Amino acid sequence: MESRHLRYALALAEHQHFGRAAAALGIAQPPLSQQIAALERELGARLFDRTARGVFPTTAGEAFLARARRALAEMSAAVSDAGRAARGETGRLRLGFIGSALLELLPSVLGTFIRDRPEVRLGLQEMSTRRSTAALLAGELDLAIGRGAPRGAGAEDLVSVTVGRDHLVAVVGAAHPFAGQARVSLEQLKGQHLIVAPAEEEPTVAAWLAGLLGEGAEVPARAGGVTEAWDAHTIIGLASCGVGVGLGPACLRVAARPDVRVCEVSPRVELPELVMSFRAQDRSPVLAAFLDITRERCPGVAERLERHLGAR
């Protein structure tokens, strides 16, 4: 029995006449009659009564036709589902990201992805660069967005592409002495209590700050005088309370509150790049669809992605 036999039987039941059914199917009448007869022999039951008034399903035929309709519907759905999955319209995407990615990159890219592919199941988790890299290598994430390229064992198995660049700013409460300044210098920062990302969670940023501010600075690698916070809103909130000077990317301005001031750091200091990483051997259509939207939304990313993907 093949799917065409189901279609033949359904057409015959609809038209109640071998000639009309054959015309609707685009075949000659004799082959249709032969195929229906062969189907009845295979099933061991008469499916249709042939009368002078027309051809009508028997009780066995009605039972068979009900299942045949569902079977053909399921086959059509299977073809449709396979195509949609291959195009990345269904499936799952697990994404880990640092909080600052929500201030610029993700609203555009993720927002478009959700609108275009509403049936994709999303697993979204804010996490540090260190944790997201570990989860990606362990197969617990499909995509990670963090500050600086992943480092350590297994990083060579990842494709890492720069998706954003930003520079350092200082965030202070309205009553802080820096509040009236448009800019603060690195020398001024060295004497301040800093609100910065934890070294164990953001090692690239911590090492970068240590090199930038020098040995005498209160950076995460040194004890005392530092408050650790890696969420953008937490850094801003602690600065507004007068805890100290928050350091972070300039995109913090998007989330700034009326009771804080954002100061440029002089000279201008570029931060470690915002990097998107995924496993080099991941061939998921959903991941490919997300990367396509990233190409469209992030200037310069398309060329970098092609360079990395072309080397796989």
C-alpha positions in Angstrom: 0.0 0.0 0.0 1.3 3.5 -0.9 0.0 7.0 -0.3 -1.4 7.1 -3.8 -3.7 4.3 -3.0 -5.1 6.4 -0.1 -5.6 9.3 -2.5 -7.3 7.1 -5.1 -9.8 5.8 -2.5 -10.6 9.2 -1.2 -11.1 10.6 -4.7 -13.5 7.7 -5.5 -15.4 8.3 -2.4 -15.7 12.0 -3.2 -16.8 11.7 -6.8 -18.8 8.4 -6.4 -17.8 7.5 -10.0 -14.7 5.8 -11.4 -14.6 8.0 -14.5 -14.9 11.3 -12.6 -12.5 10.2 -10.0 -9.9 9.2 -12.6 -10.3 12.6 -14.4 -9.8 14.4 -11.1 -6.7 12.4 -10.4 -5.3 12.9 -13.9 -5.2 9.2 -14.7 -7.1 6.8 -16.9 -10.2 4.9 -15.5 -8.9 1.3 -16.0 -5.7 1.8 -13.9 -7.9 3.4 -11.1 -10.3 0.5 -11.1 -7.4 -2.0 -11.0 -5.7 -0.2 -8.1 -8.9 0.0 -6.0 -9.5 -3.7 -6.7 -5.8 -4.5 -5.7 -6.3 -2.5 -2.5 -9.4 -4.4 -1.6 -7.6 -7.7 -2.1 -4.7 -6.6 0.1 -7.1 -5.5 2.9 -9.3 -8.5 2.5 -12.4 -6.4 2.5 -14.7 -4.7 -0.1 -14.3 -0.9 0.3 -16.8 0.2 -2.2 -20.2 -1.0 -3.5 -20.5 -0.6 -7.2 -24.1 0.2 -8.1 -26.0 1.6 -11.1 -26.4 4.9 -9.2 -22.7 5.2 -8.4 -19.9 3.9 -6.3 -20.3 4.2 -2.5 -18.1 3.3 0.5 -19.0 0.2 2.5 -18.8 0.1 6.3 -15.3 -1.2 6.0 -14.6 1.6 3.4 -15.8 4.3 5.7 -13.5 3.1 8.5 -10.6 2.9 6.0 -11.3 6.4 4.6 -11.4 8.0 8.0 -7.9 6.7 8.7 -6.7 7.5 5.2 -7.7 11.1 5.6 -5.7 11.4 8.8 -2.8 9.6 7.4 -2.5 11.9 4.4 -2.9 14.9 6.6 -0.1 13.7 8.9 2.1 13.0 5.8 1.5 16.6 4.6 2.2 18.0 8.1 5.4 15.9 8.3 6.6 17.5 5.0 5.7 21.0 6.2 7.3 20.4 9.7 10.5 19.1 8.1 10.7 22.2 5.8 10.1 24.6 8.6 12.7 22.9 10.9 15.2 23.0 8.0 14.6 26.8 7.6 15.0 27.4 11.4 11.4 28.3 11.9 10.9 25.8 14.7 13.3 24.2 17.2 15.2 25.6 20.2 17.8 28.3 20.8 19.6 28.6 24.2 21.4 31.9 24.6 23.6 33.1 27.5 24.5 36.8 27.5 26.0 39.5 29.7 23.6 42.2 30.8 25.1 45.0 28.8 24.2 43.1 25.6 20.6 44.0 26.3 21.4 47.7 26.1 22.3 47.8 22.4 22.8 44.5 20.6 20.0 42.2 21.6 16.9 44.5 21.4 17.4 44.7 17.6 18.7 41.2 16.9 16.6 39.2 19.4 13.5 41.3 18.8 13.6 40.6 15.1 14.3 36.9 15.6 11.3 36.6 17.9 9.0 38.4 15.5 10.2 36.3 12.5 10.3 32.9 14.3 7.6 33.0 17.0 7.5 29.2 17.3 11.2 28.7 18.2 11.6 27.9 21.9 14.0 30.3 23.5 16.1 29.6 26.5 17.5 33.0 27.6 19.8 33.5 30.6 21.9 36.4 31.8 25.3 35.2 32.8 28.9 36.2 33.0 31.3 35.6 30.2 33.1 32.9 32.1 29.9 31.0 32.9 28.5 31.3 29.4 31.7 30.1 27.8 31.7 27.0 30.2 28.0 26.3 29.4 28.6 26.7 25.7 31.5 24.2 25.7 29.4 21.8 27.8 26.6 21.8 25.3 24.2 23.6 27.7 24.0 26.7 25.4 23.9 27.2 21.7 25.2 30.8 21.7 27.0 33.0 24.1 27.5 36.8 24.1 30.2 38.1 26.4 33.0 40.7 26.8 36.2 39.5 25.2 36.9 36.3 23.3 36.5 33.0 25.2 39.7 31.7 26.7 41.0 28.4 28.2 40.6 24.7 27.3 38.1 24.1 24.5 38.0 27.7 23.2 39.6 26.5 20.0 36.4 24.6 19.3 34.3 27.8 19.2 33.7 30.4 16.5 33.9 33.8 18.1 32.9 37.0 16.3 33.0 40.6 17.4 29.5 42.0 17.4 30.1 45.3 19.2 32.7 47.8 20.4 32.4 50.3 23.2 34.5 52.5 25.4 34.8 53.0 29.1 32.7 55.5 31.1 32.4 56.2 34.8 29.0 56.4 36.6 28.6 58.4 39.8 25.8 59.5 42.0 24.5 63.1 41.7 26.3 64.1 45.0 29.7 62.7 44.0 32.5 65.2 43.4 32.8 63.9 39.8 29.1 64.6 39.1 29.9 68.1 37.7 32.6 66.9 35.4 32.0 65.8 31.8 35.3 63.8 32.0 37.4 62.1 34.6 41.0 61.0 34.1 42.5 57.6 34.8 44.6 59.2 37.5 41.4 60.4 39.2 40.0 56.9 39.0 43.0 55.3 40.7 42.1 57.0 44.0 38.4 56.0 44.0 36.4 53.1 45.4 35.4 51.3 42.2 32.3 49.3 41.3 33.4 46.7 38.8 32.8 43.2 37.4 34.1 40.3 39.6 37.4 39.0 38.4 36.3 35.4 38.6 33.3 36.1 36.4 34.8 38.5 33.9 38.5 37.6 33.8 39.2 39.4 30.5 37.7 42.7 31.8 39.4 42.4 35.2 42.8 41.8 33.6 42.3 44.6 31.3 41.3 47.0 34.1 44.3 45.9 36.2 46.7 46.8 33.3 44.9 50.0 32.6 44.8 51.4 36.1 48.2 50.1 37.3 49.5 48.3 40.3 48.3 50.9 42.8 44.7 50.8 41.7 41.9 49.1 43.6 40.9 46.6 40.9 39.1 43.3 41.4 42.4 41.4 41.6 43.3 43.3 44.7 41.7 43.0 48.1 39.6 45.8 49.6 38.2 49.0 48.2 36.2 47.4 45.5 32.5 46.5 45.2 31.8 43.8 42.7 28.8 43.9 40.4 28.4 42.7 36.8 24.9 43.7 36.0 24.5 47.2 34.4 21.6 48.2 36.5 23.3 47.1 39.7 26.4 49.2 38.8 24.2 52.2 38.2 22.1 51.6 41.3 25.2 51.3 43.6 26.7 54.4 42.1 23.5 56.3 42.8 23.7 55.3 46.4 27.2 56.8 46.7 29.0 53.5 47.1 31.7 54.5 44.6 32.5 55.0 40.9 31.0 52.5 38.6 33.0 51.5 35.5 31.3 50.1 32.5 30.6 50.4 28.7 29.2 53.7 27.3 26.0 51.9 26.5 25.2 52.2 30.2 23.8 55.6 29.3 20.7 53.9 27.9 19.9 52.7 31.4 21.1 55.7 33.3 18.7 57.2 36.0 18.1 60.9 36.8 20.1 60.6 40.1 23.4 59.5 38.4 25.9 61.2 36.1 27.9 59.4 33.4 31.4 60.8 32.8 33.6 60.1 29.9 37.0 58.7 30.8 40.0 60.6 29.4 41.9 59.6 27.4 39.2 57.5 25.7 39.7 53.9 26.5 38.3 51.1 24.3 36.8 48.2 26.2 37.3 44.5 25.3 35.0 43.8 22.4 31.5 42.3 22.7 31.9 38.8 21.3 29.3 36.3 20.1 30.5 32.7 20.3 29.0 29.3 19.2 30.4 25.8 18.6 32.2 25.4 15.3 30.5 22.1 14.6 27.0 23.3 15.4 24.8 23.0 12.2 21.5 23.9 13.8 19.2 25.7 11.3 17.9 27.8 14.2 21.4 29.0 15.0 21.9 29.7 11.3 18.7 31.8 11.3 19.9 33.8 14.3 23.3 34.4 12.7 21.5 35.6 9.5 19.6 38.2 11.5 22.8 39.2 13.2 24.5 39.8 9.8 21.6 42.1 8.8 21.5 44.1 12.1 25.1 44.4 13.0 27.4 46.4 10.6 30.6 44.6 9.8 29.5 41.3 11.3 28.5 39.7 8.0 32.1 39.8 6.6 33.6 38.5 9.9 31.1 35.7 10.1 31.7 34.6 6.5 35.5 34.6 7.2 35.1 32.4 10.2 32.4 30.1 8.7 34.2 29.8 5.4 37.2 28.3 7.3 35.2 25.5 8.8 
